[in-house]
Amino acid sequence: MRGEGVEASQEAIGEKVVAIAERLMSEHRLTGEAGLDAPIGEEGLGFDSMGRLELYAAVERECGVKIPEKYWGGKRVRDLRELIRVAAPA
């Protein structure tokens, strides 16, 4: 039972991160397809280095967490979801 709640919250966090990525992609007119396994960079979602910084900042702001910059090198959307789980509240 306990694991089901954690799984559900992880799914909700993943959905939120994907929604944030999709919104920023739309704003930047990027055509990649957002999903948990999508690469964040130009080979996936299409974000260049500045776009990746903007994505991390938006995730922090909208999820109410502070992700230490040393972890801002995640390669996939799934990595962002995992960082939220372990990040400190903002």
C-alpha positions in Angstrom: 0.0 0.0 0.0 2.7 2.5 1.0 4.6 2.1 -2.3 1.4 2.8 -4.3 1.2 6.3 -2.8 4.9 7.0 -3.6 4.4 5.7 -7.1 1.3 7.9 -7.6 3.1 11.0 -6.4 6.1 10.2 -8.7 3.7 9.9 -11.6 2.1 13.3 -10.7 5.5 14.9 -10.4 6.5 13.4 -13.8 3.3 14.7 -15.4 4.0 18.2 -13.9 7.6 18.2 -15.2 6.4 17.1 -18.7 3.8 19.9 -18.7 6.4 22.5 -17.8 8.7 21.2 -20.5 5.8 21.3 -23.1 4.9 24.8 -22.1 8.5 26.1 -22.5 8.9 24.1 -25.8 5.8 25.9 -27.1 7.1 29.3 -26.0 10.4 28.6 -27.8 8.7 27.0 -30.8 10.5 23.7 -30.3 9.1 20.6 -32.0 10.5 17.8 -29.9 8.2 15.4 -28.1 8.1 15.7 -24.3 8.0 12.5 -22.2 9.9 11.1 -19.2 12.5 9.4 -21.4 13.0 12.4 -23.7 16.5 13.9 -23.7 16.4 17.5 -22.4 18.9 18.9 -24.9 18.8 19.7 -28.6 18.7 16.0 -29.5 15.4 15.5 -27.7 13.2 18.4 -26.5 15.3 20.8 -28.4 16.6 23.0 -25.5 20.0 24.7 -26.0 22.1 25.5 -22.9 20.1 28.6 -22.0 16.8 26.7 -22.6 17.9 24.0 -20.2 18.7 26.6 -17.5 15.2 28.1 -18.1 13.6 24.6 -17.8 15.4 23.9 -14.5 14.5 27.3 -13.1 10.8 26.8 -14.1 10.8 23.4 -12.5 12.2 24.8 -9.3 9.7 27.7 -9.2 6.6 25.7 -10.1 7.4 22.7 -7.9 8.6 24.7 -4.9 12.0 23.2 -4.6 15.7 24.2 -4.8 17.8 21.9 -6.9 21.5 22.5 -6.2 23.3 23.6 -9.4 25.7 20.7 -9.3 22.7 18.5 -10.3 21.6 20.6 -13.2 23.2 18.3 -15.7 20.4 15.8 -16.0 20.1 14.3 -19.4 16.4 13.3 -19.5 13.1 14.6 -18.2 13.1 11.6 -15.8 16.2 13.0 -14.2 14.4 16.2 -13.3 11.6 14.2 -11.7 14.1 12.3 -9.6 15.8 15.5 -8.5 12.5 17.0 -7.3 12.0 14.0 -5.1 15.3 14.6 -3.3 15.5 18.4 -3.5 15.1 20.7 -0.6 11.9 22.9 -0.3 12.4 26.4 -1.7 
